[in-house]
Structure formats: C-alpha cells, structure tokens
Amino acid sequence: MHILWLDPFHGGSHAAVATGYAARSAHQVTLLTLPIAGGWRWRMRGGAVTLARLARAWGGRPDVIVASDMLDLAVFRALTAEWLAGVPTALYLHENQLTYPLPPGRQRDLSFAWVNYTAALAADAVLFNSAFHQRDFLAALPALLGRYHDYQELASVAQIAAKSRVLAPGVDLSSLDGAAPVCAARQPPIILWNSRWEYDKQPEVFFAALEHLEACGFDFRLSVAGEHIDPRAAAFVAARSRWAQRIVHWGYVPSRAAYGALLRQADIVVSAAAQEFFGIGVVEALYCGCTPLLPHRLNYPDLLPPAHHAACLYDHDAALADALVAALRRVGSVPRATWRAIATPYNWATMAPRYDALFASLGAQGGCRASPHPPTPSP
C-alpha cells in the first residue's frame, strides 16, 4: 500500500508521529509537510491550498490519505478531487480547537473549531490519539453547532462518532534506552518537569508546589526539561534563579540519548497541565522508570491503571503540593520496572503494525472505487 500523510504543521508531536510511522511502516509512506514557522492559525487557513499544490506536483495516487487536525481537509479534498476522488481519507486528531484551553483574556475563534468539524465530516475515518480526546471532541460538537439559529445539523455528530476510533500515538521509546543511573548514597530525589514551557502546562502551579515542599523542610533536586517556546518566559527565569541550588538540569534536550539519560536519573515526573490530549512526555518518563504525579483530569486516568490512581493522581491544582509531599515520602516504593511496563505498549514496535492494519483496512474500502489518472506533475 501507498499512504500519503499530510502534515501542515510539521513539528512537535505531529512531526514525531508522522516521521516515526513513516520510518517503521510496512507500507510505503510519503510525507507532504509544511513547517511550523508560519504559525498554526495560518496553517489551518492556508495549508490545504499549498498541500493541494504540492500533491499535484507529486503526481501520485495513494491508496490512503492521512491528514492531521491542522489541515482543512474539506478544502483539500475539493481541490484534489480531479485525481484523488475515491481515495479513502483518515483525519488524525492530536488536538482540537473546540476545547483547547485559551490563554487568559483570549476569546475562541470558532472558525478554527469549524475547520476541525468539517474535516471530520469530510474524512472516511476520524482517529483520536486517546479515548479522552474522542469523548471530549464529540461532547463539544453539539454546543458548536447549536450556536446557529437554524440548520444546526446536529445529526452529523452521530455520523462523525460512527466513523471514529482511538489510535494512540506511537512513541520512540527504544531511543531512550541506556544504562541505569548510578545511585549515590543519600542523594535527594529528583523531581522532573518535562512538559512544554507554555501556559497550558501551568508551570506556575508546579513551582508553587515546590515552594510548599521547601516550607515543609523536604530536600529535593530539580530537573526542568521540555520544549521551551520562550526560554525567557518570566516564570521560568524566576524559577531558575529561585531553585539554582537544587537544579541538576535546566532546558530543552534535543538529543534523544541525553534526554533518556536525564529521564532515567529522575525519580518523580510531575504534570500540572490544563491540556493534554494524550501525554507523550509522561509516557517517556514512565518508560524510564519515573513515578508519575498527574492531575485527575484529561487523559491521565486512562494512561495509568486504576490501581495507581489513588497514589498518582491529584484532584485539583491546589492539591498538587500535598500530593508531592506524599510522593516524596514513598519514592522507590514501586519498582521502576512497573512504570516502564505501563509505557512499553506505546513503543513503535507495537504501534506501527496497528497503524498498518488500520490503514490497510481503510484502503480496502477504496479498492473498488474509480481510479482517475493522476495529473501530470508540474515542471
């Protein structure tokens, strides 16, 4: 089979999943991508036009098309109908613009939410990176459609639900393997933050919890990683100065080997996120043996088996400080191999065959459809 993967915002988890799958699939996967430098808003508005032009220049006719949630798939299908009509199309949602939390003071631009909605309508299959995300998106659609005074098309929600399923992202976990850390006697435990440095990950909640730890007399070390959108963000500049004596690492780690070594060294991974449709960073830390401490919301309850919910999930932001105290007291009580076993099923070695099987099944649906001749590639 030949799969055409369209990614108009090729960065972060979008790029990791697209390139990770292309490298490991038993099928032939062609990536057509646009850089993130243009900004996600412009990619959602204009990416379909550009990718339609690039697809015409490429000139092939794949068996299946996969598009990420940043693509206006309805526009792309209209612009390429001359030669791609009948090719089954899957929409893969890493996130959505109906429920993504906004920065303080910003109002939601519903035109982007509408792109997600019409893309889901235009797709033959709608794939979510988690069951939480699937529930979240489908539950939000009636309110979006209900804003209009007539022709609300509420029946379309059930149509989208009927062709929806969950397909978790594959994660390059094998690249994080390495030697176990050498444990120095009586060293304070390392608390890890490996979330993106942005408002939706709520770093201020995390740093406030550290203040509580120190006030209670707990000794700890601190490792702050994750991709930084703005390394000069005020909260992080202040925190680096505040916790300088405890820091063992600070900043994004581009090397997978070095990142893996950092995760294997840590004891507790903490999230305070207001948005997490899956949680790749948490899965990476689990694989390396970190004890998780996560909010009891979003996808986190689905990531962890119920037996660990009471100890590893906290109920609200204000509860993080006390939960972190409890986590420090029980460091090492659960073997690191336990957390690794929870994360291992998301490794590409397991996930790539699942992707292959799903897309093969989708491609079979289009096998008997008409196959117009592809366009002549542009010179």
Phi, psi and omega in degrees: 000153176241122181250130174257117183254121183254122182225095182283352180226076193272084178197166177057221182293330178301310181290322182298318180289315182298309183288325179297316179291316181302325182285341188239355183289148172281346177270170172273123182240122175255127179260127168246118189226160172233147182288159181282351185300334180285350181087143186294328181295315179292326178295322178290328180279315190247350185299327182295322180294314181293317181291331174296319178295317179294323178294322177295317179295324177296316169083001181271175173229103183283171174276331181214144172246133174241130181234143176278169186292347179278358181264135171281085189296325179298318178293316180301315181295323179294319183285343182244011185299334182305323181230350180252002177303135179093348177282122180299141185232134176246138173257124178254118183259107170284324181206178176212158184262009173276324189236358179300127182295143184259154173296156179305133176087354182260137177265149182287131173271105187288350177296328178286322175299322180295324177299317177300318181295309182291329175297318178295323177295320185284338183283153173276335176218141179242117187248129179249146181284351176201159176294325175301314181297318178301312179298317183298313182293311183295326179290333182275340184299316181302323179293322177297311182290328183288353178289343186262146191284340177207171180047052183286343175055042182295336178296339180293338178297316178294325178297317178293317180300323184294334181252018181260149173203169182259132175221099183297151177292140168287149181232138180281074183281328183300331180289350179267357181293152178174184182292146176295146181294148175278119186273114175282142183297135173059027174282137177299148179296154180259125176263129185251134168241112180237028176275163174297142182277080181208165189304323186287350176263358173051059179299331181296329177292319179295312183293327175296322178294325177296322176300320179295319179301314182293321179298330179276357177086015180278141176262138180200163171244163190229133175233117182244112179239214181086156180287129179258117176293318177223101182295348179262011179306134189304317183298323183279325176298314179295319182293322181297322177289317184298320187251023186306323183285346182253350189284129172255340175203147178213120174119164181295142180244101184288335181277127179295323180295315180292323178296317178299318179298321178296316180294320181294336180281334186281161180251319184230130173255131184242137170234142173235023192298142170266349179219122173200100181280341172223284180119055182298318181300321178294317179299319178298317180292320176301315182302327181270008171096009181284140172285128183272145170226108194225152177290146181278063179202178177061218184269355188300319178299333178280335179288325184258140173300147182306330181299339182257000185296314185299321184275332192247353180243132177250155194279327183203169186305317183294341182274352184298319184301311179292325178295325179290323174301313180296322180294320179296324181291335182249018178306130178087356182287337175248127181302144180299331179296334178296315180291322179300319182295329179292325184275331189306323180299344180271359177298147182300333179301328177269320188282324183302315176299328177293317176300313182302314182295318180297314182290329175295319178295318178294319179296327179295332179293333181260002185297332183262006181279161179299144181237088180296157179293139178292159180290160174286124182303146178292146179292000000 
